[in-house]
Amino acid sequence: MPIKEFDTPYPVIDTDPHFSRVVRYFRPSDYAAWAAGTAAAPALLYGMEKMDPVGPLRNMRLPVRIATVFGAVGGFLYAYQNSSFRFWGWSENAAEVSKDQAELSQLAKEGKPLYGESYMPEHVQDAAARNSRYAQLKFSAIPWFNFANHNNHGVDTSKYSSSS
């Protein structure tokens, strides 16, 4: 099945980036968004409790901890999605393009596979790619990440070998 191509304002780096690559390419603004989500959830809970108390504040320990966990997960998903947008070329990605070019050109020069070794059969790699491509847009339904190494990334990989 061909990969759907979109007209994007910035160059496409990868339409189905591996989880570790997305996290490695986080910017400081992504970490700030993650931290803001982590801090905002318990702060909102505490603010709502101050406006309409339901009991003594000592009963807030567990709810605040749970809200912090939910805030951390939500903040991470938001940061991950922002990083994915840069991979897809949907937001400014000049730093990521140069980092990607350097990283994958080095792998091509060394003769290593650009997207990692995979021990899965080809049809399983194809299914994994179809299931995880653009999955970051569906985080509200289910957080789905690409943990599989495959060669279905929607970009011309000859640019990495020609620059080496």
DSSP file with accessible surface (Angstrom, degrees, kcal/mol):
  #  RESIDUE AA STRUCTURE BP1 BP2  ACC     N-H-->O    O-->H-N    N-H-->O    O-->H-N    TCO  KAPPA ALPHA  PHI   PSI    X-CA   Y-CA   Z-CA
    1    1 A M              0   0  189      0, 0.0     2,-0.0     0, 0.0   129,-0.0   0.000 360.0 360.0 360.0 128.6    0.0    0.0    0.0
    2    2 A P        -     0   0  120      0, 0.0     2,-0.4     0, 0.0     3,-0.0  -0.337 360.0-110.1 -70.5 150.4    1.5    3.3   -1.0
    3    3 A I        -     0   0   46      1,-0.1     2,-0.2    -2,-0.0   150,-0.0  -0.661  34.0-115.7 -81.0 128.7    2.2    5.9    1.8
    4    4 A K        -     0   0  140     -2,-0.4     2,-0.4     1,-0.0    -1,-0.1  -0.463  30.1-148.5 -66.4 130.6   -0.1    8.9    1.6
    5    5 A E        -     0   0  172     -2,-0.2     2,-0.3     2,-0.0    -1,-0.0  -0.863  10.7-163.2-105.1 137.9    1.9   12.0    0.8
    6    6 A F        -     0   0   86     -2,-0.4     2,-0.8     0, 0.0     0, 0.0  -0.846  28.2-112.3-114.0 151.9    0.8   15.4    2.1
    7    7 A D        -     0   0  175     -2,-0.3    82,-0.0     2,-0.0    -2,-0.0  -0.785  46.1-175.0 -80.2 115.2    1.9   18.9    1.0
    8    8 A T        -     0   0   39     -2,-0.8    82,-0.2     2,-0.1     4,-0.1  -0.872  34.1-133.9-117.0 147.9    3.8   20.1    4.0
    9    9 A P  S    S+     0   0   97      0, 0.0    81,-0.1     0, 0.0    -1,-0.1   0.687  93.1  39.8 -72.4 -15.0    5.4   23.5    4.6
   10   10 A Y  S    S-     0   0   93     79,-1.5    -2,-0.1    78,-0.1    82,-0.1  -0.870 103.4 -78.8-129.7 162.1    8.6   21.9    5.8
   11   11 A P        -     0   0   75      0, 0.0     2,-0.4     0, 0.0    78,-0.1  -0.325  44.9-119.9 -64.8 141.0   10.7   18.9    4.6
   12   12 A V        +     0   0   41      1,-0.2    76,-0.2    76,-0.1     3,-0.1  -0.681  30.0 178.5 -80.3 128.4    9.4   15.5    5.7
   13   13 A I        -     0   0    2     74,-2.8     2,-0.3    -2,-0.4    75,-0.2   0.839  68.9 -16.2 -93.7 -45.0   12.0   13.7    7.8
   14   14 A D        -     0   0    0     73,-1.8    -1,-0.3    70,-0.2   140,-0.2  -0.906  44.1-156.7-165.3 128.2   10.1   10.5    8.6
   15   15 A T  S    S+     0   0    6    138,-2.6   119,-0.8    -2,-0.3   139,-0.1   0.633  99.5  27.9 -86.4 -13.7    6.4    9.6    8.4
   16   16 A D  S    S-     0   0    0    137,-0.3    -1,-0.2   117,-0.2   117,-0.1  -0.491  83.3-173.6-142.5  68.8    6.7    6.8   10.9
   17   17 A P        -     0   0    0      0, 0.0   129,-0.4     0, 0.0     2,-0.1  -0.340  29.6-107.3 -70.6 146.8    9.6    7.6   13.3
   18   18 A H     >  -     0   0   38      1,-0.1     4,-2.1   127,-0.1     3,-0.4  -0.377  29.7-114.3 -67.1 148.9   10.7    5.1   15.9
   19   19 A F  H  > S+     0   0   52    127,-2.9     4,-2.2     1,-0.2     5,-0.2   0.907 115.3  50.5 -51.5 -49.0    9.8    5.9   19.5
   20   20 A S  H  > S+     0   0   53    126,-0.2     4,-2.5     1,-0.2    -1,-0.2   0.860 108.9  52.5 -65.3 -31.6   13.4    6.4   20.6
   21   21 A R  H  > S+     0   0   12     -3,-0.4     4,-1.7     2,-0.2    -1,-0.2   0.913 107.9  50.2 -69.1 -41.7   14.1    8.8   17.7
   22   22 A V  H  < S+     0   0    0     -4,-2.1    -2,-0.2     1,-0.2    -1,-0.2   0.940 114.3  44.6 -62.0 -44.4   11.1   11.0   18.5
   23   23 A V  H >< S+     0   0   37     -4,-2.2     3,-1.6     1,-0.2    -2,-0.2   0.904 110.5  54.3 -69.4 -38.5   12.2   11.2   22.1
   24   24 A R  H 3< S+     0   0  113     -4,-2.5    -1,-0.2     1,-0.3    -2,-0.2   0.815 106.9  52.9 -62.8 -29.5   15.9   11.8   21.2
   25   25 A Y  T 3< S+     0   0    4     -4,-1.7    -1,-0.3    -3,-0.2    -2,-0.2   0.277  79.2 133.5 -92.2  10.2   14.8   14.7   19.0
   26   26 A F    <   -     0   0   17     -3,-1.6    -3,-0.1    -5,-0.1    54,-0.1  -0.352  46.8-144.0 -57.5 141.1   12.8   16.5   21.8
   27   27 A R    >>  -     0   0   56     52,-0.1     4,-1.8     1,-0.1     3,-0.9  -0.611  29.0-101.8 -97.2 165.2   13.6   20.2   22.0
   28   28 A P  H 3> S+     0   0  112      0, 0.0     4,-2.4     0, 0.0     5,-0.2   0.867 124.3  59.3 -55.8 -33.1   13.7   22.2   25.2
   29   29 A S  H 3> S+     0   0   71      1,-0.2     4,-2.2     2,-0.2     5,-0.1   0.842 102.4  52.8 -66.0 -30.4   10.2   23.5   24.4
   30   30 A D  H <> S+     0   0    1     -3,-0.9     4,-2.3     2,-0.2    -1,-0.2   0.917 109.6  47.4 -68.9 -42.1    9.0   19.9   24.4
   31   31 A Y  H  X S+     0   0  119     -4,-1.8     4,-2.6     1,-0.2    -2,-0.2   0.883 111.2  52.4 -64.6 -36.3   10.5   19.2   27.8
   32   32 A A  H  X S+     0   0   59     -4,-2.4     4,-2.7    -5,-0.2    -2,-0.2   0.907 109.2  48.9 -65.4 -41.0    8.9   22.5   29.0
   33   33 A A  H  X S+     0   0   21     -4,-2.2     4,-2.4     2,-0.2    -2,-0.2   0.907 111.2  50.4 -64.3 -39.8    5.5   21.4   27.7
   34   34 A W  H  X S+     0   0   83     -4,-2.3     4,-2.2     2,-0.2    -2,-0.2   0.941 112.8  45.9 -62.6 -46.3    5.9   18.1   29.5
   35   35 A A  H  X S+     0   0   59     -4,-2.6     4,-2.5     1,-0.2     5,-0.2   0.898 110.9  53.3 -64.7 -38.9    6.8   19.8   32.7
   36   36 A A  H  X S+     0   0   57     -4,-2.7     4,-2.7     1,-0.2    -1,-0.2   0.911 109.6  48.0 -63.4 -41.9    3.9   22.2   32.4
   37   37 A G  H  X S+     0   0   23     -4,-2.4     4,-1.6     2,-0.2    -1,-0.2   0.908 111.4  50.8 -63.7 -40.4    1.5   19.4   31.9
   38   38 A T  H  < S+     0   0   38     -4,-2.2    34,-0.3     1,-0.2    33,-0.2   0.897 117.8  38.4 -63.9 -40.7    2.9   17.6   35.0
   39   39 A A  H  X S+     0   0   64     -4,-2.5     4,-1.5    32,-0.2    -2,-0.2   0.828 111.5  58.1 -79.9 -32.2    2.6   20.8   37.1
   40   40 A A  H  X S+     0   0   43     -4,-2.7     4,-3.0    -5,-0.2     5,-0.2   0.876  96.9  59.7 -70.0 -38.2   -0.7   22.0   35.7
   41   41 A A  H  X S+     0   0   28     -4,-1.6     4,-2.2     1,-0.2    -1,-0.2   0.956 111.0  37.6 -61.6 -52.5   -2.8   18.9   36.5
   42   42 A P  H  > S+     0   0   21      0, 0.0     4,-2.8     0, 0.0    -1,-0.2   0.878 115.9  55.5 -68.2 -30.2   -2.3   18.9   40.3
   43   43 A A  H  X S+     0   0   63     -4,-1.5     4,-2.7     2,-0.2    -2,-0.2   0.915 108.9  46.9 -64.9 -42.4   -2.5   22.7   40.4
   44   44 A L  H  X S+     0   0  117     -4,-3.0     4,-2.6     2,-0.2     5,-0.2   0.911 112.8  49.6 -64.1 -41.2   -5.9   22.7   38.7
   45   45 A L  H  X S+     0   0   48     -4,-2.2     4,-2.2    -5,-0.2    -2,-0.2   0.937 112.3  47.4 -62.1 -45.5   -7.1   20.0   41.1
   46   46 A Y  H  X S+     0   0  104     -4,-2.8     4,-2.1     1,-0.2    -2,-0.2   0.909 111.7  51.2 -62.9 -42.1   -5.9   22.0   44.0
   47   47 A G  H  X S+     0   0   29     -4,-2.7     4,-1.8     1,-0.2    -1,-0.2   0.908 110.1  48.6 -62.7 -41.5   -7.5   25.2   42.6
   48   48 A M  H  X S+     0   0  118     -4,-2.6     4,-2.1     1,-0.2    -1,-0.2   0.887 110.1  52.3 -65.3 -36.4  -10.8   23.4   42.1
   49   49 A E  H  < S+     0   0   18     -4,-2.2    -2,-0.2     1,-0.2    -1,-0.2   0.877 107.9  51.6 -66.8 -36.2  -10.6   22.1   45.7
   50   50 A K  H  < S+     0   0  119     -4,-2.1    -1,-0.2     1,-0.2    -2,-0.2   0.862 111.8  47.0 -67.6 -35.8  -10.0   25.6   47.0
   51   51 A M  H  < S+     0   0  167     -4,-1.8    -2,-0.2     1,-0.3    -1,-0.2   0.851 132.7  14.1 -74.4 -36.7  -13.1   26.9   45.2
   52   52 A D  S  < S-     0   0  120     -4,-2.1    -1,-0.3    -5,-0.2    -2,-0.1  -0.656  83.3-157.0-141.0  81.1  -15.4   24.2   46.3
   53   53 A P        -     0   0   84      0, 0.0    -3,-0.1     0, 0.0    -4,-0.1  -0.286  14.4-175.2 -65.0 142.6  -13.9   22.1   49.2
   54   54 A V        -     0   0  125      1,-0.3    -5,-0.0     2,-0.1     3,-0.0   0.415  66.2 -32.3-113.0  -3.9  -15.1   18.6   49.7
   55   55 A G  S    S-     0   0   32     -6,-0.1    -1,-0.3     5,-0.0     5,-0.0  -0.981  92.7 -31.6 172.8-173.0  -13.2   17.9   52.9
   56   56 A P    >   -     0   0   60      0, 0.0     3,-1.7     0, 0.0     4,-0.1  -0.298  55.9-118.1 -66.2 151.2  -10.0   18.5   54.8
   57   57 A L  G >  S+     0   0   82      1,-0.3     3,-2.2     2,-0.2     4,-0.2   0.753 108.4  72.5 -62.9 -24.4   -6.9   19.2   52.7
   58   58 A R  G >  S+     0   0  171      1,-0.3     3,-0.9     2,-0.2    -1,-0.3   0.759  88.9  62.9 -64.5 -19.9   -5.2   16.1   54.2
   59   59 A N  G <  S+     0   0  101     -3,-1.7    -1,-0.3     1,-0.2    -2,-0.2   0.458  87.5  74.9 -79.9   0.2   -7.5   14.0   52.1
   60   60 A M  G <>  +     0   0   18     -3,-2.2     4,-2.4     1,-0.2     5,-0.3   0.487  67.1  92.2 -90.5  -4.6   -6.0   15.5   48.9
   61   61 A R  H <> S+     0   0  168     -3,-0.9     4,-2.0     1,-0.2     5,-0.2   0.955  91.0  38.4 -57.8 -54.7   -2.7   13.5   49.0
   62   62 A L  H  > S+     0   0  115      1,-0.2     4,-2.6     2,-0.2     5,-0.2   0.943 116.3  50.4 -66.1 -47.0   -3.8   10.6   46.9
   63   63 A P  H  > S+     0   0   51      0, 0.0     4,-2.7     0, 0.0    -1,-0.2   0.892 110.7  50.7 -59.6 -36.7   -5.8   12.7   44.4
   64   64 A V  H  X S+     0   0   45     -4,-2.4     4,-2.3     2,-0.2    -2,-0.2   0.913 110.6  49.1 -66.8 -40.5   -2.9   15.1   43.9
   65   65 A R  H  X S+     0   0  162     -4,-2.0     4,-2.1    -5,-0.3    -1,-0.2   0.919 112.6  47.2 -64.0 -42.9   -0.5   12.2   43.2
   66   66 A I  H  X S+     0   0   80     -4,-2.6     4,-2.7     2,-0.2     5,-0.2   0.924 111.6  50.8 -64.6 -41.7   -2.9   10.7   40.7
   67   67 A A  H  X S+     0   0   16     -4,-2.7     4,-2.7    -5,-0.2    -2,-0.2   0.882 108.1  53.4 -63.9 -35.8   -3.4   14.1   39.0
   68   68 A T  H  X S+     0   0   50     -4,-2.3     4,-2.6     2,-0.2    -1,-0.2   0.925 109.4  47.9 -65.4 -41.5    0.4   14.4   38.8
   69   69 A V  H  X S+     0   0   92     -4,-2.1     4,-2.6     2,-0.2     5,-0.2   0.944 113.4  47.1 -64.2 -46.1    0.7   11.1   37.1
   70   70 A F  H  X S+     0   0  150     -4,-2.7     4,-2.7     1,-0.2     5,-0.2   0.905 112.6  50.3 -62.0 -39.7   -2.1   11.9   34.7
   71   71 A G  H  X S+     0   0    8     -4,-2.7     4,-2.8   -33,-0.2    -1,-0.2   0.900 110.2  49.9 -64.7 -39.8   -0.4   15.3   34.0
   72   72 A A  H  X S+     0   0   28     -4,-2.6     4,-2.4   -34,-0.3    -2,-0.2   0.923 113.2  45.8 -66.0 -42.7    2.9   13.7   33.4
   73   73 A V  H  X S+     0   0   80     -4,-2.6     4,-2.5     2,-0.2    -2,-0.2   0.946 115.8  46.1 -65.2 -46.3    1.4   11.2   30.9
   74   74 A G  H  X S+     0   0   37     -4,-2.7     4,-2.2    -5,-0.2    -2,-0.2   0.911 112.8  49.9 -63.7 -41.1   -0.6   13.9   29.2
   75   75 A G  H  X S+     0   0    4     -4,-2.8     4,-2.5    -5,-0.2    -1,-0.2   0.903 110.8  49.9 -64.3 -40.1    2.4   16.3   29.1
   76   76 A F  H  X S+     0   0   34     -4,-2.4     4,-2.9     2,-0.2     5,-0.2   0.929 110.3  49.6 -63.7 -45.1    4.6   13.5   27.6
   77   77 A L  H  X S+     0   0   28     -4,-2.5     4,-2.4     2,-0.2    -2,-0.2   0.899 111.6  49.5 -62.3 -38.1    2.0   12.7   24.9
   78   78 A Y  H  X S+     0   0  127     -4,-2.2     4,-2.3     2,-0.2    -1,-0.2   0.935 113.1  45.8 -65.7 -44.7    1.7   16.4   24.0
   79   79 A A  H  X S+     0   0    0     -4,-2.5     4,-2.3     2,-0.2    -2,-0.2   0.909 112.9  50.9 -64.7 -40.8    5.5   16.8   23.8
   80   80 A Y  H  X S+     0   0    0     -4,-2.9     4,-2.3     1,-0.2    -1,-0.2   0.915 110.1  49.7 -62.8 -42.2    5.8   13.5   21.7
   81   81 A Q  H  X S+     0   0   45     -4,-2.4     4,-2.3    -5,-0.2    -2,-0.2   0.918 109.4  51.2 -65.3 -41.5    3.1   14.7   19.4
   82   82 A N  H  X S+     0   0   36     -4,-2.3     4,-1.2     2,-0.2    -1,-0.2   0.909 110.9  48.5 -61.8 -41.7    4.9   18.1   18.9
   83   83 A S  H  X S+     0   0    1     -4,-2.3     4,-1.5     1,-0.2     3,-0.3   0.907 109.9  52.7 -64.8 -38.1    8.1   16.3   18.1
   84   84 A S  H  X S+     0   0    0     -4,-2.3     4,-2.2     1,-0.2    -2,-0.2   0.880 101.4  59.8 -65.2 -38.1    6.3   14.0   15.6
   85   85 A F  H  <>S+     0   0   45     -4,-2.3     5,-2.6     1,-0.2     6,-0.8   0.877 104.3  50.9 -58.0 -36.6    4.8   17.1   13.9
   86   86 A R  H ><5S+     0   0   11     -4,-1.2     3,-0.7    -3,-0.3   -73,-0.3   0.886 108.1  51.7 -70.0 -36.2    8.4   18.2   13.1
   87   87 A F  H 3<5S+     0   0    0     -4,-1.5   -74,-2.8     1,-0.2   -73,-1.8   0.885 111.1  48.3 -63.3 -38.0    9.3   14.7   11.7
   88   88 A W  T 3<5S-     0   0    1     -4,-2.2    -1,-0.2   -76,-0.2    -2,-0.2   0.529 115.5-115.6 -80.6  -7.7    6.2   15.0    9.4
   89   89 A G  T < 5S+     0   0    0     -3,-0.7   -79,-1.5    -4,-0.5    -3,-0.2   0.678  81.4 122.7  81.4  17.8    7.1   18.5    8.3
   90   90 A W  S   <S+     0   0   85     -5,-2.6     2,-0.3    -6,-0.2    -4,-0.2   0.620  75.6  26.0 -87.5 -16.9    4.0   20.0    9.8
   91   91 A S  S    S-     0   0   39     -6,-0.8    -2,-0.2    -8,-0.1    -1,-0.0  -0.935 110.0 -60.5-140.0 168.4    6.0   22.5   11.9
   92   92 A E        +     0   0   79     -2,-0.3    -2,-0.1     1,-0.1     4,-0.1  -0.180  55.9 163.4 -54.6 129.7    9.4   24.2   11.7
   93   93 A N     >  +     0   0    3     -4,-0.1     4,-2.6     2,-0.1     5,-0.2   0.048  23.4 128.2-142.4  30.0   12.1   21.5   11.7
   94   94 A A  H  > S+     0   0   63      1,-0.2     4,-2.0     2,-0.2     5,-0.2   0.910  81.2  48.4 -59.4 -42.7   15.4   22.9   10.5
   95   95 A A  H  > S+     0   0   56      1,-0.2     4,-2.2     2,-0.2    -1,-0.2   0.917 113.2  47.7 -64.8 -40.0   17.4   21.6   13.5
   96   96 A E  H  > S+     0   0    5      2,-0.2     4,-2.9     1,-0.2     5,-0.2   0.874 108.2  55.0 -69.4 -37.2   15.8   18.1   13.1
   97   97 A V  H  X S+     0   0   45     -4,-2.6     4,-2.6     2,-0.2    -2,-0.2   0.943 111.6  43.5 -62.0 -45.7   16.5   18.0    9.4
   98   98 A S  H  X S+     0   0   78     -4,-2.0     4,-2.3     2,-0.2    -2,-0.2   0.906 115.1  48.9 -68.7 -38.6   20.2   18.7    9.9
   99   99 A K  H  X S+     0   0   95     -4,-2.2     4,-2.6    -5,-0.2    -2,-0.2   0.926 113.2  47.8 -64.7 -42.6   20.5   16.2   12.9
  100  100 A D  H  X S+     0   0    3     -4,-2.9     4,-2.8     2,-0.2     5,-0.4   0.921 110.9  51.0 -63.0 -45.5   18.7   13.6   10.8
  101  101 A Q  H  X S+     0   0   54     -4,-2.6     4,-1.9    -5,-0.2     5,-0.2   0.930 114.0  44.0 -59.7 -45.6   20.9   14.1    7.8
  102  102 A A  H  X S+     0   0   67     -4,-2.3     4,-1.8    -5,-0.2    -2,-0.2   0.933 116.2  46.8 -65.7 -45.3   24.1   13.8    9.9
  103  103 A E  H  X S+     0   0   54     -4,-2.6     4,-1.7    -5,-0.2    -2,-0.2   0.949 118.3  38.0 -65.0 -50.4   22.9   10.8   11.9
  104  104 A L  H  X S+     0   0    1     -4,-2.8     4,-2.4     1,-0.2    -1,-0.2   0.820 112.6  56.8 -77.7 -28.2   21.6    8.7    8.9
  105  105 A S  H  X S+     0   0   13     -4,-1.9     4,-2.4    -5,-0.4    -1,-0.2   0.896 107.0  51.1 -65.0 -38.5   24.4    9.7    6.6
  106  106 A Q  H  X S+     0   0   86     -4,-1.8     4,-2.0    -5,-0.2    -2,-0.2   0.918 110.1  48.4 -64.2 -42.7   26.9    8.4    9.2
  107  107 A L  H  <>S+     0   0   41     -4,-1.7     5,-2.2     2,-0.2     4,-0.5   0.908 112.0  49.5 -63.3 -40.7   25.0    5.1    9.3
  108  108 A A  H ><5S+     0   0   29     -4,-2.4     3,-0.9     1,-0.2    -2,-0.2   0.903 109.3  52.1 -64.6 -39.5   24.9    4.9    5.5
  109  109 A K  H 3<5S+     0   0  131     -4,-2.4    -1,-0.2     1,-0.3    -2,-0.2   0.880 109.9  48.6 -64.3 -36.6   28.7    5.6    5.4
  110  110 A E  T 3<5S-     0   0   94     -4,-2.0    -1,-0.3    -5,-0.2    -2,-0.2   0.521 114.5-118.5 -80.0  -7.3   29.3    2.8    7.9
  111  111 A G  T < 5 +     0   0   68     -3,-0.9    -3,-0.2    -4,-0.5    -2,-0.1   0.645  67.4 138.8  78.8  15.5   27.1    0.4    5.9
  112  112 A K      < -     0   0  117     -5,-2.2    -1,-0.3    -6,-0.2     2,-0.1  -0.548  65.2 -89.2 -89.4 156.5   24.6   -0.1    8.7
  113  113 A P    >   -     0   0   53      0, 0.0     3,-1.0     0, 0.0     4,-0.1  -0.442  33.5-135.5 -64.8 136.4   20.8   -0.2    8.1
  114  114 A L  T 3  S+     0   0   32      1,-0.2     3,-0.1    -2,-0.1    -7,-0.1   0.856  99.8  33.2 -63.5 -37.2   19.4    3.3    8.4
  115  115 A Y  T 3  S-     0   0   18      1,-0.3    35,-0.3    34,-0.0    -1,-0.2   0.091 119.6 -94.6-112.9  24.8   16.4    2.4   10.5
  116  116 A G    <   -     0   0   31     -3,-1.0    -1,-0.3    33,-0.1     2,-0.2   0.050  50.1 -57.5  88.3 161.7   17.9   -0.5   12.6
  117  117 A E        -     0   0  115     -4,-0.1     2,-0.4    -3,-0.1    32,-0.2  -0.548  49.4-164.2 -75.6 141.2   18.0   -4.2   12.4
  118  118 A S        -     0   0   33     -2,-0.2    -2,-0.0     2,-0.1    32,-0.0  -0.995  20.3-172.7-130.8 135.4   14.7   -6.0   12.2
  119  119 A Y        +     0   0  209     -2,-0.4    -1,-0.1     2,-0.1    -2,-0.0   0.273  58.6 105.2-105.0   9.3   14.1   -9.7   12.8
  120  120 A M  S    S-     0   0   60     29,-0.2    -2,-0.1     1,-0.1     5,-0.0  -0.630  80.4-102.1 -87.9 149.0   10.5   -9.6   11.8
  121  121 A P     >  -     0   0   72      0, 0.0     4,-2.2     0, 0.0     3,-0.5  -0.269  37.1-107.4 -62.2 158.0    9.3  -10.9    8.4
  122  122 A E  H  > S+     0   0  108      1,-0.2     4,-2.4     2,-0.2     5,-0.2   0.876 118.3  53.1 -58.3 -41.2    8.6   -8.3    5.8
  123  123 A H  H  > S+     0   0  131      1,-0.2     4,-1.9     2,-0.2    -1,-0.2   0.855 109.1  49.8 -67.5 -30.3    4.8   -8.6    5.9
  124  124 A V  H  > S+     0   0   55     -3,-0.5     4,-2.7     2,-0.2    -1,-0.2   0.904 109.6  51.3 -73.0 -38.7    4.9   -8.0    9.7
  125  125 A Q  H  X S+     0   0   14     -4,-2.2     4,-2.4     2,-0.2    -2,-0.2   0.917 109.8  50.6 -61.2 -42.5    7.1   -5.0    9.3
  126  126 A D  H  X S+     0   0   50     -4,-2.4     4,-2.4     2,-0.2    -2,-0.2   0.915 111.3  47.5 -62.3 -42.6    4.6   -3.6    6.7
  127  127 A A  H  X S+     0   0   31     -4,-1.9     4,-2.3     2,-0.2    -2,-0.2   0.916 110.7  51.8 -65.7 -41.0    1.7   -4.2    9.1
  128  128 A A  H  X S+     0   0   24     -4,-2.7     4,-1.7     1,-0.2    -2,-0.2   0.912 110.8  48.6 -61.5 -41.1    3.6   -2.5   12.0
  129  129 A A  H  X S+     0   0    1     -4,-2.4     4,-1.8     1,-0.2    -2,-0.2   0.921 111.1  49.3 -66.3 -42.2    4.3    0.5    9.8
  130  130 A R  H  < S+     0   0  123     -4,-2.4    -1,-0.2     1,-0.2    -2,-0.2   0.879 112.4  49.0 -65.0 -35.9    0.6    0.8    8.7
  131  131 A N  H  < S+     0   0   96     -4,-2.3    -1,-0.2     1,-0.2    -2,-0.2   0.819 119.1  35.8 -74.0 -31.2   -0.6    0.5   12.3
  132  132 A S  H >< S+     0   0    4     -4,-1.7     3,-1.8    -5,-0.2     4,-0.3   0.605  83.8 113.2-102.5 -11.5    1.7    3.2   13.7
  133  133 A R  T 3< S-     0   0   32     -4,-1.8  -117,-0.2     1,-0.3  -118,-0.0  -0.444  99.8  -7.0 -65.8 128.0    2.0    5.8   10.9
  134  134 A Y  T >  S+     0   0   35   -119,-0.8     3,-1.6    -2,-0.2    -1,-0.3   0.657  91.5 136.7  59.7  20.5    0.4    9.0   12.0
  135  135 A A  G X   +     0   0    2     -3,-1.8     3,-2.1     1,-0.3     9,-0.2   0.743  54.9  76.6 -67.1 -19.3   -0.9    7.3   15.2
  136  136 A Q  G >  S+     0   0    3     -4,-0.3     3,-0.9     1,-0.3    -1,-0.3   0.706  85.0  63.7 -65.8 -17.6    0.2   10.3   17.2
  137  137 A L  G <  S+     0   0   81     -3,-1.6    -1,-0.3     1,-0.2     3,-0.3   0.619 100.8  52.5 -77.7 -11.6   -3.0   12.0   15.9
  138  138 A K  G X>  +     0   0  111     -3,-2.1     4,-2.4    -4,-0.2     3,-1.5   0.043  67.1 119.5-112.4  24.2   -5.1    9.4   17.7
  139  139 A F  T <4  +     0   0   21     -3,-0.9    -1,-0.2     1,-0.3    -2,-0.1   0.778  68.5  65.7 -60.6 -26.5   -3.5    9.8   21.2
  140  140 A S  T 34 S+     0   0  124     -3,-0.3    -1,-0.3     1,-0.2    -2,-0.1   0.800 112.0  34.1 -67.1 -24.3   -6.9   10.8   22.6
  141  141 A A  T <4 S-     0   0   86     -3,-1.5    -2,-0.2     1,-0.3    -1,-0.2   0.891 138.5 -15.6 -93.2 -50.1   -8.2    7.3   21.8
  142  142 A I     <  -     0   0   88     -4,-2.4     2,-0.6    -7,-0.2    -1,-0.3  -0.928  61.8-121.2-158.3 127.9   -5.1    5.2   22.4
  143  143 A P        +     0   0   66      0, 0.0     2,-0.4     0, 0.0    -7,-0.1  -0.626  40.4 176.3 -71.4 117.3   -1.4    6.0   22.8
  144  144 A W        -     0   0  109     -2,-0.6     2,-0.3    -9,-0.2    -6,-0.1  -0.988   4.7-176.3-130.3 122.6    0.3    4.0   20.0
  145  145 A F        -     0   0   41     -2,-0.4     2,-0.8   -10,-0.1  -127,-0.1  -0.787  31.0-112.8-117.5 160.8    4.0    4.2   19.3
  146  146 A N        +     0   0    4   -129,-0.4  -127,-2.9    -2,-0.3  -126,-0.2  -0.825  43.4 155.2 -94.1 107.6    6.3    2.8   16.7
  147  147 A F        +     0   0  128     -2,-0.8     2,-0.4  -129,-0.2    -1,-0.2   0.345  47.2  96.8-106.7   1.6    8.7    0.3   18.5
  148  148 A A        -     0   0   18    -20,-0.1     2,-0.5    -3,-0.1   -30,-0.1  -0.743  69.8-134.2 -98.2 138.6    9.3   -1.7   15.3
  149  149 A N        +     0   0   52     -2,-0.4     2,-0.3   -32,-0.2   -29,-0.2  -0.797  45.9 141.0 -86.5 127.3   12.3   -1.3   13.1
  150  150 A H        -     0   0    3     -2,-0.5   -28,-0.0   -35,-0.3   -24,-0.0  -0.937  57.0-118.8-155.3 173.7   11.2   -1.3    9.4
  151  151 A N  S    S+     0   0  105     -2,-0.3     2,-1.1     1,-0.1     3,-0.2   0.174  78.7 104.8-107.7  17.4   12.1    0.5    6.2
  152  152 A N        +     0   0   41      1,-0.2    -1,-0.1   -27,-0.1    -2,-0.0  -0.697  33.8 131.4 -99.9  82.6    8.6    2.1    5.5
  153  153 A H        -     0   0    7     -2,-1.1  -138,-2.6     2,-0.2  -137,-0.3   0.361  67.4-120.5-119.1   3.6    9.3    5.7    6.4
  154  154 A G  S    S+     0   0   34      1,-0.2     2,-0.3    -3,-0.2    -2,-0.1   0.721  76.5 101.9  69.7  21.2    7.9    7.6    3.5
  155  155 A V  S    S-     0   0   30   -142,-0.1     2,-0.8  -141,-0.0    -2,-0.2  -0.952  79.2-105.9-133.4 156.7   11.2    9.3    2.5
  156  156 A D    >   -     0   0  108     -2,-0.3     3,-0.9     1,-0.1     4,-0.1  -0.722  28.3-166.1 -81.0 112.4   13.8    8.8   -0.2
  157  157 A T  T >> S+     0   0   61     -2,-0.8     3,-1.4     1,-0.2     4,-0.8   0.543  71.7  86.7 -81.2  -4.1   16.7    7.3    1.6
  158  158 A S  H 3> S+     0   0   56      1,-0.3     4,-2.1     2,-0.2    -1,-0.2   0.772  75.6  71.4 -67.5 -20.3   19.1    7.9   -1.3
  159  159 A K  H <> S+     0   0   72     -3,-0.9     4,-0.8     1,-0.2    -1,-0.3   0.771  95.4  53.0 -66.0 -23.0   19.8   11.4    0.0
  160  160 A Y  H <4 S+     0   0    0     -3,-1.4     4,-0.3     2,-0.2    -1,-0.2   0.871 111.2  43.1 -80.4 -36.8   21.7    9.8    2.9
  161  161 A S  H >< S+     0   0   70     -4,-0.8     3,-0.6     1,-0.2    -2,-0.2   0.826 111.0  55.6 -78.9 -27.5   24.1    7.8    0.8
  162  162 A S  H 3< S+     0   0   96     -4,-2.1    -1,-0.2     1,-0.2    -2,-0.2   0.796 106.4  50.5 -76.9 -23.4   24.7   10.6   -1.7
  163  163 A S  T 3<        0   0   66     -4,-0.8    -1,-0.2    -5,-0.2    -2,-0.2   0.542 360.0 360.0 -89.7  -6.1   25.8   13.0    1.0
  164  164 A S    <         0   0   71     -3,-0.6   -58,-0.1    -4,-0.3    -3,-0.1  -0.289 360.0 360.0 -83.7 360.0   28.3   10.6    2.5
